[in-house]
Amino acid sequence: MLAHGDELGRTQGGNNNAYCQDNPTSWVDWDISRDNQLLTAFTARLLALRATHPVFRRRRFFQGRPIRGSSTDDIAWLRPDGQHMTDHDWTDTVTKTLAIFLNGQGIPDRDEVGERIVDDSFLLLINAHHQPSTFTIPEQSYGHSWEVVLDTTDAQPANARFQAAGPLPGTRLRVPAHTMLVLRRRH
């Protein structure tokens, strides 16, 4: 969720309920926009990614079950080792990393003329831990090849270190602390 001024690095001094304050806490200082051009450009790319891909704008909840004609779920919650999360993983207080597969074939919505909406599939690698974590790209049923389209540690477009061949199933990616990578399925 973005609030006005987030794209400029505006923090409200940590106050998440500043709507009723008419002072610098709630004001947007547009002069800082020059100092935060990379963050503003990153936010614009993030918004463009969401606007371009309906898998990020679903109008109905995920079902968490296979799509007709496929063995792959509309959404899959995965551990860093690429395996499905278990009940224990969800309740383990030390779990600070997970991967989420969003199936572009699993969108239940229809467009304005009643056609089925289909999109690319994505894999989100989320490391909320204060230390780097290694993720394993899941099996081929999720995708044969991936490309990194967003790296929260790099304000520039997706980091070139991942772009050469694209991660394949079984590839291990080191994800820095407090980072999210968004990968798009190539095949």
C-alpha positions, 0 to 999 in steps of 0.5 A: 500500500502506498500513501501520498509522498511515499514515492518521495521518501516521506515518512511522516516521522513514523506517524501512520495517523497524521491525517488530522495534523496541519503541520510538517508531519502531514505536509508533502515537501515537494522540494525533496523530489529531486533528492529521491528521483530513483525512489520515484522512478522505482515507484512508477515502475512498480505501479506500471507493473501492477497496471500492466498485469491483471494477476496483481489486480484480481477482483476475486480471492485465490482458491489455492487449488489447481486450475482446470487442465493443469496441475498448478494452483492459482496461487502457491505458497512456497518455502525457500527450498521451493516446496509447499508450505506446511501448517508448521511453516505457517505457525513457526515463529522463525519463518521470515521468508517465503515465495508466492507463485501467482498463476496468470492462467488462474484468473477467474475474472472476465474482461469487458466483452466476457473474454477470459483474462490470462496473464503472465505468471509470477514468482515473488521471493520475499525475505523479511529476515535481517540476514540474506536467504537462499531460495530455490526456484521451484520445479518445472511445473511452475515454469521452465525459465524465469526473468527478474522484473523487480528487485527491491535492492536495486532502484534501477530496472531489474538487476543484470546479475540475474538476466543472462540466462534467467533462473531455471528450476532448481537454481538457487538465488541468494536474496539479500535481507529485507528484499523482494524479487519479482520473477516473471515466467518466460516459458 
